[in-house]
Amino acid sequence: MVMMIYSVGPVSGGHFNPAVTTTFTIFRRFSWKLAPLYIIAQLTGSILASGTLALLLDVNSKSYFGTIPVGSNGQSLAMKIIISFLLMFVVCGVCTDDRAVGQLGGLAVGMTIALNVFVAGPISGASMNPARRIGPAIVKHVYKGLWVYIVGPVIGTVAGAFVYNLIRFTDKTLLQLVKSGPLIRS
């Protein structure tokens, strides 16, 4: 994912995730006119990639390349919300905040995704991207828990951006705030 962010980020804005696109649009970081086209492109890419995998590999129910809940839908939904929140919080911090070091944004996002996969993978497959789940579901007709992989990431990314924007109340860095005196005045 890090390579994709760096290679096509200048063209696509670096987001391949309909939940991120939706969140950027809600928070006016992306055009309302372009958002549907991006989401269609993201879903089309997922369907084409999934179709290619299905054609090239012998994919059966044991080797299904999509993600499905291992535990309950409720557990997976909670996990999706949490890891998508973390992903979007990091994206906001390193990719949309002018105070961030932009060249490292892709690495920070990629490492967040890797950590989220490591933690959430055993429960939910760790997909924070609805397109990542929708493409394989359409190609292989596996719809178990699909709604979890659409609803959870959207709630999580919107919440992550909202919280980041709440704490980003100043143009000063934390170091500048600390040097200027107590953060909370009595």
C-alpha positions in Angstrom: 0.0 0.0 0.0 2.9 2.4 0.8 4.2 2.0 -2.8 0.7 2.7 -4.2 0.3 5.8 -2.1 3.7 7.2 -3.3 3.3 6.1 -6.9 -0.2 7.4 -7.7 -0.7 9.7 -4.8 0.0 12.8 -6.9 -2.6 11.7 -9.4 -5.3 10.3 -7.1 -4.7 12.1 -3.9 -3.5 8.8 -2.5 -6.8 7.5 -1.4 -8.1 4.2 -2.8 -10.7 3.8 -0.1 -14.4 4.8 -0.5 -14.7 5.5 3.2 -11.7 7.9 3.1 -13.1 9.6 -0.1 -16.5 10.0 1.6 -14.9 11.4 4.7 -12.6 13.8 2.8 -15.8 15.0 0.9 -17.8 15.5 4.1 -15.0 17.5 5.6 -14.6 19.5 2.4 -11.1 18.2 1.5 -12.5 16.7 -1.7 -14.9 17.7 -4.4 -18.6 16.6 -4.1 -18.6 16.4 -7.9 -15.6 14.1 -8.1 -16.4 11.9 -5.1 -18.9 9.6 -6.9 -16.5 9.1 -9.8 -13.6 8.2 -7.4 -15.8 5.8 -5.5 -17.0 4.1 -8.8 -13.3 3.9 -9.9 -12.3 2.4 -6.5 -15.0 -0.2 -6.7 -14.3 -1.0 -10.3 -10.6 -1.5 -9.5 -11.5 -3.8 -6.7 -13.9 -5.8 -8.9 -11.3 -6.0 -11.8 -8.5 -7.1 -9.4 -10.8 -9.7 -7.8 -11.8 -11.0 -11.2 -8.2 -11.3 -12.2 -7.3 -13.2 -9.1 -10.3 -15.5 -9.6 -9.2 -16.2 -13.2 -5.5 -16.7 -12.4 -5.9 -18.8 -9.2 -8.0 -21.7 -8.2 -10.2 -19.9 -5.7 -12.5 -22.0 -3.6 -14.2 -21.4 -0.3 -11.1 -22.3 1.6 -8.9 -20.0 -0.4 -11.3 -17.1 -0.7 -9.3 -13.9 -0.9 -12.0 -11.6 0.6 -12.5 -10.9 4.2 -15.4 -12.2 6.3 -16.1 -11.9 10.0 -14.4 -14.6 12.1 -16.3 -13.7 15.2 -19.7 -12.1 15.4 -20.8 -9.3 13.1 -20.9 -7.0 16.2 -17.2 -7.8 17.1 -16.2 -7.2 13.5 -18.2 -3.9 13.3 -16.5 -2.6 16.5 -13.1 -3.6 15.2 -13.8 -1.9 11.8 -14.9 1.3 13.5 -11.8 1.3 15.8 -9.2 0.6 13.1 -10.8 2.9 10.5 -10.8 5.6 13.2 -7.1 5.1 13.7 -6.4 5.1 10.0 -8.3 8.3 9.3 -6.8 10.0 12.4 -3.3 9.3 11.1 -4.3 10.3 7.5 -5.5 13.6 8.9 -2.4 14.1 10.9 0.2 13.3 8.3 -1.6 14.1 5.0 -4.0 16.9 5.5 -2.4 19.0 8.3 0.0 21.6 6.8 2.2 21.3 9.8 3.1 17.6 9.0 6.1 16.4 7.1 4.4 15.4 3.9 7.1 13.1 2.5 6.5 10.6 5.3 2.7 10.5 5.0 2.6 7.4 2.9 5.0 5.6 5.3 2.9 6.6 8.3 -0.3 5.5 6.7 1.2 2.2 5.5 2.5 1.4 8.9 -0.9 2.2 10.5 -2.5 -0.1 8.0 0.1 -2.8 8.8 -0.5 -2.4 12.6 -4.3 -2.5 12.1 -4.0 -5.7 10.1 -1.8 -7.3 12.7 -4.2 -6.4 15.5 -7.6 -6.8 13.8 -6.9 -9.5 11.2 -7.7 -12.5 13.4 -11.2 -11.1 14.2 -12.4 -9.3 11.0 -9.8 -9.7 8.3 -8.8 -6.1 9.1 -10.2 -4.6 5.9 -10.6 -0.9 6.5 -11.5 -0.3 2.9 -15.1 -1.2 1.7 -13.8 -1.7 -1.8 -11.4 -4.3 -0.6 -14.4 -6.4 0.6 -17.0 -5.5 -2.1 -14.9 -6.6 -5.1 -14.3 -10.1 -3.9 -17.9 -10.4 -2.6 -19.3 -9.5 -6.1 -16.8 -11.8 -8.0 -17.2 -14.8 -5.7 -20.8 -14.2 -4.4 -19.7 -14.2 -0.7 -21.9 -11.7 1.0 -21.7 -12.8 4.7 -21.3 -9.8 6.9 -20.7 -7.5 3.9 -22.6 -4.6 5.6 -20.0 -4.6 8.4 -17.2 -3.8 5.9 -19.2 -0.9 4.5 -20.8 0.7 7.6 -17.8 0.2 10.0 -15.1 1.9 7.9 -17.4 4.9 7.1 -18.3 5.4 10.8 -14.7 5.0 11.8 -13.2 7.3 9.2 -15.8 10.1 9.8 -15.2 9.8 13.6 -11.4 9.9 13.1 -11.5 13.0 11.0 -14.0 14.6 13.4 -11.8 14.0 16.4 -8.7 15.1 14.6 -10.4 18.3 13.6 -11.6 18.9 17.2 -8.1 18.7 18.6 -6.5 20.7 15.8 -7.8 24.0 17.3 -4.8 26.0 16.6 -2.1 26.6 13.9 0.6 26.4 16.6 2.5 23.2 17.2 2.3 21.5 20.5 5.9 22.7 21.3 4.8 26.3 20.6 1.8 25.9 22.8 3.9 24.4 25.7 6.5 27.2 25.4 3.8 29.9 25.5 2.6 28.9 29.0 0.2 26.5 30.6 -2.3 24.9 28.2 -5.1 25.2 30.7 -5.3 28.5 32.5 -6.6 28.6 36.0 
